[in-house]
């Protein structure tokens, strides 16, 4: 009975928060440069003309250049003024939600000033002297306290100015490792050793897996609960999860109405998630607790998967995270059968879709699938996620 009362209260609370906001989220990622080139009003009107209601605009990419007039960012592109502010105004006029998209694990501007924060590869140098420093990569080691504070300060700056920029949320990209072979910097080696990891043995398992043809050896070792692999993988997973939790904390402190979302690799929501967890340190279940919604990068044509795959991943993702997961599409060819992907997602009861990315559709005919999705969704979809975030999915509409 207690359970029933709680459930009714939760539904009532959610419905109060959602009054008049039932809708399907139709999101698209876009680069700040596109807004700079085409103009904020043009792009916002174009979103509206093609039935989109949510824009995820890149505000800090791998290069580290901010697309807003930041007082913190080391580099910023103001060649056409504060393009985030311009786009925020245009989105408001066109009733489009705007999310500020941050690339988390990479920042060339930071690394130019702090080269010691580059990733180190698991291999050894030509004299067998230890891990290889990766100077030609823009990835920043997760253990760099300086970069972590810098990133958090930029997110805080936007959260504090969400009104000025008409922001609905903050969106995290590359909130993960790019590959299992990173990072073997001195700090990571010391941390691994302190946890009891046999670093040399771990390095051999990784080299067997990725350079000596023993495919999946690393993931199999994790499934078999190999102590060295479990400790190392959990350490990386903890780093990614703790960073996400810190970002959530800032948003909850500064502006709890803002949503926090992220782009995820799909692997962690497969029936067997070891690749996603071992490779990327991205544990969907743990991370979902801090996120209002997730956009999986289920680009089915790139991955050579059926049109049902993005919907199936989104559905499984909601089950394992307890938060909203959109149906993900993108890359050069997904637009061809976007209508089928979206339609299948609707049949499963998913609450919307997210497409990567706007300028890929900048040719005649490529918008057709999106123009066709204007029919009433198969189920009314609910974008009220914030009150239900903590481990509970929003009740679906009947
Ligand atoms: Zn490191």
Boltz pocket constraint, residues with backbone or C-beta under 6 A from the ligand:
constraints:
  - pocket:
      binder: B
      contacts: [[A, 118], [A, 119], [A, 120], [A, 141], [A, 142], [A, 143], [A, 183], [A, 184], [A, 185], [A, 186], [A, 187], [A, 188]]
      max_distance: 6.0
